[in-house]
Amino acid sequence: MQKGESYILLDERWKLEDFSILTKEYMQLYSFFYSLRLVENDAFSQLEFERMPWLGGGSVVGFFSIMGKLIHPDNKPEVKRIQYASPGFIELTLIVEVAKDIGIIVTALSGAVASVAGTYNLIHSQYQKRKLTQLKIKDLEAQQLINEIKFVKDSVKELQEKYKLSTNQVQSLHKISRGDELVQLKMLLALYRRAKPIAALQVNNKANFKNA
């Protein structure tokens, strides 16, 4: 992975909480896509994710926490320059491929806000209604819950398409989840909740990640 500079363009009036959203959620997205590239490149031998139960919200928090720890200290984003004006920018030193990955999902979400939000809300509602929080795909298969299995597989595919995930990213998610589509669904739902606030900054013309 190549280290270099990336720009987040700034505009409009920013509130202090906007910077909090940018730093917190951007780092979680960076951790996510950085880890996918590690998996893609076989850059580490043991997936800590395999030990996670993926039963309830705690596993989601733990998942992103583990991903954050996988970033080599030299590859964490560093602020090189900030110019707050209209327009302004934040210049970061980081892994440029990961910055581009973030730009793709943020642009995908901000370009189809209502569509993606509607898809997420429908899937999440059905996910809860079907009581899938405490289950894995093997549980559905053991009970021969055909409709639930189909819902999970279709939802995973739909979210992958909405997020504009590449074939390599999809394959990395498959490896991390050990082929469990329900675990993948939980990952993708959690990813939306972290990408949405960043996309909102772009929708409101406060930040632009398209040229990251």
C-alpha positions in Angstrom: 0.0 0.0 0.0 1.3 3.4 -1.0 1.6 6.3 1.4 1.0 9.8 0.1 -1.1 12.9 0.4 -4.9 13.2 0.1 -7.2 16.3 0.3 -10.5 16.8 1.9 -12.0 20.0 0.5 -13.9 22.2 3.0 -16.6 24.8 2.4 -19.5 26.5 4.2 -19.6 27.2 7.9 -18.4 24.5 10.2 -19.5 23.8 13.8 -17.2 22.2 16.3 -19.2 19.0 16.2 -18.6 18.8 12.5 -14.9 18.3 13.1 -15.7 15.7 15.7 -17.8 13.8 13.2 -15.1 14.1 10.6 -12.3 12.8 12.8 -14.2 10.0 14.6 -16.1 8.5 11.7 -13.3 9.0 9.1 -10.9 7.0 11.3 -13.4 4.2 11.6 -13.9 4.1 7.8 -10.1 4.3 7.3 -9.7 1.3 9.7 -12.4 -0.7 7.9 -11.0 -0.2 4.4 -7.3 -0.5 5.5 -8.2 -3.9 7.1 -9.9 -5.1 3.9 -6.7 -4.3 2.0 -4.6 -6.2 4.5 -6.9 -9.2 4.0 -6.7 -8.8 0.2 -2.9 -8.7 0.3 -2.6 -11.6 2.9 -0.7 -9.1 5.1 -1.4 -10.8 8.4 -1.8 -14.5 9.2 -4.4 -14.7 12.0 -7.8 -13.0 11.8 -8.8 -11.8 15.3 -12.3 -11.4 14.0 -12.8 -15.2 14.0 -13.0 -15.1 17.8 -15.8 -12.6 17.9 -19.2 -14.0 18.7 -21.1 -11.5 16.5 -24.1 -11.6 18.9 -25.4 -8.2 19.7 -24.1 -4.6 19.4 -21.0 -5.2 21.4 -19.5 -7.2 18.7 -19.8 -4.4 16.2 -18.0 -2.0 18.5 -15.3 -4.7 19.1 -15.0 -5.3 15.3 -14.1 -1.7 14.5 -11.9 -1.5 17.6 -9.9 -4.5 16.3 -9.6 -3.0 12.9 -8.2 0.2 14.3 -5.5 -1.8 16.1 -4.4 -3.4 12.8 -3.2 -0.1 11.3 0.5 0.2 11.5 1.5 3.4 13.4 3.3 4.7 10.4 0.2 4.3 8.3 -2.3 6.2 10.5 -3.6 9.4 8.9 -1.6 12.5 9.9 -2.7 16.1 9.3 -0.1 17.9 7.1 -2.0 21.2 6.6 -5.4 22.7 7.3 -6.7 25.8 5.6 -10.1 26.9 6.9 -11.6 29.3 4.4 -14.2 29.3 1.7 -13.1 27.1 0.1 -10.5 25.4 2.4 -8.9 22.0 2.7 -7.4 19.4 5.0 -4.3 17.8 3.6 -3.6 14.4 5.1 -0.7 12.0 4.8 -2.0 8.4 4.7 -2.5 5.3 2.6 -3.8 6.9 -0.6 -5.7 3.7 -1.8 -7.7 3.7 1.5 -8.5 7.4 1.1 -9.9 6.6 -2.3 -12.0 3.7 -0.9 -13.5 6.1 1.6 -14.2 8.6 -1.2 -16.0 6.0 -3.2 -18.4 4.9 -0.5 -19.0 8.5 0.7 -19.8 9.7 -2.8 -22.0 6.7 -3.4 -24.0 7.5 -0.3 -24.2 11.2 -0.8 -25.2 10.8 -4.4 -28.2 8.7 -3.6 -29.1 9.7 0.0 -32.8 8.8 -0.1 -32.3 5.6 -2.0 -29.5 4.2 0.3 -31.2 5.4 3.5 -34.4 3.7 2.4 -32.6 0.5 1.6 -30.8 0.5 5.0 -34.0 1.3 6.9 -35.9 -1.5 5.2 -33.2 -4.0 5.7 -32.5 -3.0 9.3 -36.2 -3.1 10.2 -36.5 -6.6 8.7 -33.2 -7.7 10.4 -34.7 -6.7 13.8 -38.2 -8.1 13.0 -36.7 -11.4 12.1 -34.7 -11.4 15.3 -31.3 -12.0 13.6 -29.2 -10.1 16.1 -28.3 -13.1 18.2 -27.9 -15.6 15.2 -25.4 -16.6 12.6 -26.1 -18.1 9.2 -25.5 -21.7 10.5 -28.4 -21.2 12.9 -30.7 -20.3 10.1 -29.5 -23.3 8.1 -29.9 -25.7 11.0 -33.5 -24.6 11.4 -34.0 -24.6 7.6 -35.3 -21.0 7.7 -35.2 -20.6 3.9 -36.9 -17.1 3.8 -34.5 -15.7 6.4 -31.5 -17.1 4.5 -32.7 -15.6 1.3 -33.3 -12.2 3.0 -29.8 -12.2 4.4 -28.1 -13.1 1.1 -30.2 -10.6 -0.9 -29.6 -7.9 1.7 -25.8 -8.4 1.6 -25.7 -8.2 -2.1 -27.9 -5.1 -2.2 -25.8 -3.2 0.3 -22.6 -4.2 -1.4 -23.9 -2.7 -4.6 -25.2 0.5 -2.9 -21.8 1.0 -1.3 -20.0 0.4 -4.6 -17.7 -2.2 -3.0 -15.2 -3.8 -5.4 -14.9 -7.5 -6.0 -11.7 -7.6 -3.9 -13.5 -5.9 -1.0 -16.4 -8.3 -1.2 -13.9 -11.2 -1.2 -12.1 -9.7 1.9 -15.4 -9.5 3.7 -16.1 -13.1 2.9 -12.7 -14.1 4.3 -13.2 -12.0 7.5 -16.6 -13.5 8.2 -15.5 -17.0 7.2 -18.2 -17.1 4.6 -21.0 -16.2 7.1 -23.4 -13.9 5.2 -25.3 -12.9 8.3 -22.0 -11.7 9.9 -21.3 -9.8 6.7 -24.8 -8.2 6.9 -24.0 -7.1 10.4 -20.7 -5.6 9.2 -22.4 -3.8 6.3 -25.2 -2.3 8.5 -22.5 -1.0 10.9 -20.5 0.4 8.0 -23.5 2.5 6.9 -24.0 4.0 10.4 -20.4 5.2 10.2 -20.4 6.4 6.6 -23.7 8.2 6.8 -22.4 11.2 9.0 -19.5 11.7 6.6 -21.7 11.5 3.6 -23.9 14.2 5.3 -21.0 16.6 5.4 -20.6 16.1 1.6 -24.3 16.5 1.0 -24.3 19.8 2.9 -21.3 21.0 0.9 -19.1 21.1 4.0 -16.6 18.5 2.8 -15.8 16.9 -0.4 -14.1 13.5 -0.5 -14.5 12.9 -4.3 -10.9 13.9 -5.0 -9.4 12.1 -2.0 
